[in-house]
Each structure stands twice: as structure tokens, then as C-alpha cells.
Amino acid sequence: MAFDYEKTAKQLMEELGGKKNIVSLTHCMTRLRFALKNDKIPDGKKIEKIPGILRVVSSAGQYQVVIGNEVTHVYSELMKQGKFKDADSTKEETKKGGNIVARVFDFIAGSMTPLLPAMLGAGMLKTVLIVFVMSGLIDTAGSTYILLNALGDAFFYFLPLFLANTAARKLGANPMLVMIIAGAMLYPDLITLLGEGNATFLGIPVTSSTYSASVIPIFLMVPIMKYVEKWVHKIIPDILKSFMVPLLVLLISFPIAIIVIGPLGMILGSYLTIGIDWLYTHMGPIAVPLLAACLPFVVMTGMHLAVFSICIANFMNAGFDALVMPAMLLSNIGQGGATLGVALKTKNKELKPNATASSISAVFAGVTEPALYGVTLKYRRSMIGAMIGAAAGGLYAGITGVAFYVLGGAPSVFSIMQMIGPSGKATVVNGTIALVITFIVSTAASFILYKDTEEASAEKTEPDSNLSKPLIERIEIKSPLTGDIVPLEQVKDEVFSSKALGDGIAVMPKEGKVYAPGNGTVQVVTDSKHALGLVLDTGVEILIHVGLDTVRLEGTYFDAKCKMGDVVKQGDLLLEFDLKEIQKEGYDVVTPVIISNVRDYISIKQVKEGSVNKDDVILSIV
């Protein structure tokens, strides 16, 4: 844990104008998304100073706070502190800001966001199934394959049903009524009837269509059903509303859906696919690199989720996507390469590990916000390097026809598997080459373009409170455990060894006790009790993390002797843990002791090697 989630959530809510100013709250993989009554209240610069917050983006009527991988923890704290109900279900709307195009994109993005976890999981499952089939581990005629394939296909087949729920909540319509309409459009007997091509409703012909995996019909139906329900509410007496309103809404909406909106949506979808196909066919070598280079700026607005709906339309109509997903992948790899270029060149001891960690996140997890907001936007020459690399790889991908045959999964190096298609179709080789080109070119371009003078210039724009604060007196940190010293670089956890969370040291404990390394206040104790944070009276912020991945024990074998807010003195017992039992469970018990606020100091030096007892000085800070 890099910061106090509770404190961050509290400060954030205050800066946003309090609970009363927050209409709704959702989150995606890296950012919080707020709908505010008055978006003039928040001061973005103040919010960006809150620990753990990377960036603030206001776009299309949505106030977005970028946090990164810790977003779910802050979201949970906000939900708990604000006592919000289902954040998407509120029917209260913000003031209509922005033009119609911005509001449409906001509607699409807000509807797609809650579906991402399911989409990523289902997509990766289908990717794994393809690999298993190709390796001969699973037979496509066997029941195991059929069962797992059903699990992977379910999300995409019933996508209109899921989208009906999220889109209705986003727009303030009745989710259950919209879901009934979507469910009827997927009903097996209705699909059979429409397939025969002679269906009518009260004598009106119904166009033959298949709505599985479609998105446009639902996006069109939700606003219509919202206004139908509002109109029905006005004309029905209160005594009859409980059953007459839903009945009439369904009876009015269903004919509109199957006679007009459904076929219209499918037509629009086909034209969209034709347009994209034309763009790719006639401008493929140019379209892919252009989109790949520009995507970081789309991500900044949060509208990449709306662009993703185009990708779904491609899969629905063509069975593959040769534009959006390849561009997204190469854009992410470009960010990873550019931040690595900065890490290789910079001499800044804090920027180097942060850039390295951001590169790993972008390349292997497909999460680019740490790279984007922490490095490339801040140091603009590295952004140019990212765009050059993405465009170079995109040009190769466009020329060779790189395509994705499986939808889902955050675009990362593991997306190569999604380029394996049915009937032997595959663009894996060319996709891999495009990926390598992007990574090498973006790394080299960023390395050449970036200068530490740019970093120094960027630092001058930061508030004085963020600058290093030389101390007259040296601060000594005493060991919180008895054991053997382990250099932080040797800890078998990239987050600690890369010093992404801060600098410090690690101790291999000989007894299951953690003591206060100085006088101060307990800032946080995790629910799983395996880690705690303190702020010493000297201002030093310390994280003590017992073992690696021990959060999975969920508190078993740990006994916290303190709680958040406790004032402690050096040597006070803070935590006890059963060392032998944790080791029996197979966990590495090496315990990192991290100085979190490294930017406040000139240097942090290790002053002890070998064995160490509690109260021995292990770190010197100036």
C-alpha cells in the first residue's frame, strides 16, 4: 500500500464539494469517474496534490480522477464514507454540459465501463481455449470444451442484456424493463421466427435480424424507453401505476424495438463496419499508425471506452478487428517503451524506478495511466517517443494486415494469443514483429529525445512542498524487527525491488514481532494485518510489510497490537505474527521496511549489514 486509502478518499470527497455535490460514482481499471452537480467546485491542482492521485481529467460532463492500480481501494472507501447507494442507479442528472457529441460519447463510455471486467475475463478465457485446442490438450468435440466455450461465449452472446442494465442506469431509465426488451430480442423462439423471414407484428412486417452480441440497438432503445416511461407516468392515475406503467412501457417499447430500432441499429452497425472496412482497405497502412499514435490523447479523456464499441461492431459483423485493437496494443507498448527509455537515461533516483514500474504496467498489464500521467505527459519529449514508436509499429501492422480474432483482455504482450483465429487464420508473427518494432523504436526515440534538463524543468513547476527538503540533522531509523538484513533490490517482488513504493531495506525476521522504529503515529493498518504504515515525528513516512503476498492469508497468523491513529513510541510492540506457520504455508517472510516519502529527502542510506536486533540503526536519512 503506497498511501492511506481512507485519508485519500476523505480529502478527495472534501475537494469535490462533499457528498451533496456527487451525483454518481463509478470506476474502471485505473480511474474514478464522478458525475457532479457542480463541476466548478473542484480545484484540479489541489486534488492532484492528494497522495495517490496521478491526474484529474474533466471531459464530457464527467469528472475523472486517475489513481492507477489502487483505484478499487479508494473507490471502496468513498462508497463507505459517503454511504452511496448503487452509484449508477441514481436518476438524478447533472447539468447538461458539453455538446451533443460529448454527451453521446459520455453515455457510451459510461455504459461500457462496468462491463470491462466481465469482457476481459471472457475474452481471455476464449484465448486460452484456442491455445489449448491448438496444443491438443482439449478436443473441440468434447464436453469440457463445450462447457468452457459456453462460459467464454456467454458474455458476448448476451451482451445486449448486460448493456441494457448498464446503459439504463447511466441514463436513468428503468434497468429491469430495458433488460426485458433485450431479453425478448435474444429469446430463442423469436430468433427462430425472425430467421424464417416472414414474421409480422399486428400485420406489420418484422425485419429478419440477429441481435446477439449487438450494441447499437440497445444504445438507441434506452433513451426511447426512458421517455416512454416518463410519458406513461404522466397519463396513468397513481392508483394504477404499480402495474399499468411497466405493462404499457413494455407493450409500447417492444414493437418499436423489433420493427424500427432493432433493424435500424443493425443497419447502422453494418454501415459502420463498411466504413471501417473501407478505411482499413484504402487507408490501412495510414489508419492504424494514426490511431495508435493518437490514442494516448483519447485515453486522457476516457473516451477510449467509446472507441471500444467500434471494435465490438467489427467482431460482430466481420469476426475480427484489424484497426482498433491493434492500435490500442501498439499504443500501450509505445507508452511502455517510452517510459523505459526515460528509466534508462535519467539519473533521477526516484524517476528511474517509477518509470520502470510504469513501463512494466503498460507492457505486461496493458495499464498505461501510470506511464501516461506519471512520465510521458509530464516529460513531453518521451511522449513524442511513444507516438513515434506506436506509429512505426502501426505502419507495419497496417501493411501486413495484423488482426485480432478474439475480443477481450487489456491490450498487452499477452494479446499476441488473440491474433490466433479459427481455421488456421493467424497474424501472430506479424503482430509480434509490429509489437517489437513499437517497443524498440519508442524506447530508442524516448532515450534520444529525453533529457534530465526537461525533468528538472518539470520539477520547477511542482509546488515547493514537493521539492527535496535538506535537513540540518541526520535522521536515524531503527530496525522494527530482529533478523538478517536483505538489500531491497534482492526482494523477490518487483514492486519492492524496483523501489516503486520508495527506498529502504528489508529484514528476514528471526521472531514474529514488529516494533515501532521511532516515535510517531500509526497511519494505517491493513485489514489483513500484514502491513502497517507510520508517520514519525520527524516527518518520515514508513511502510512495514511482513512477507510477500501475505495479504492472501487474510489476517490468519497476524495479531495487530495497534490501530490507525495510535500514538506510539520507539520500541513499542506494533504487531505479532506466527513466523513458523506462515513459512509452513509457503510464504516468503522477508519484510520490506520502506521510506515512502523519499522525495522529501536528499538521500537514504543503509548503515547496517548482516544480523540486526530491534532498535539497531538500519537507515540514515539526510
PyMOL commands that set and color helices and strands:
alter all, ss='L'
color gray80, all
select helices_A, chain A and resi 5-15+19-21+44-47+71-82+100-134+143-157+159-171+175-185+188-196+216-235+238-301+304-318+324-345+351-365+369-376+380-400+413-419+422-424+428-449+452-460+464-466+488-490+494-497+550-553+579-584+598-600
alter helices_A, ss='H'
color red, helices_A
select strands_A, chain A and resi 22-27+31-36+55-59+62-66+200-201+204-205+475-478+483-486+503-509+513-515+520-525+531-536+541-545+558-560+567-568+573-577+591-595+604-606+611-612+617-621
alter strands_A, ss='S'
color yellow, strands_A
deselect
rebuild
show_as cartoon
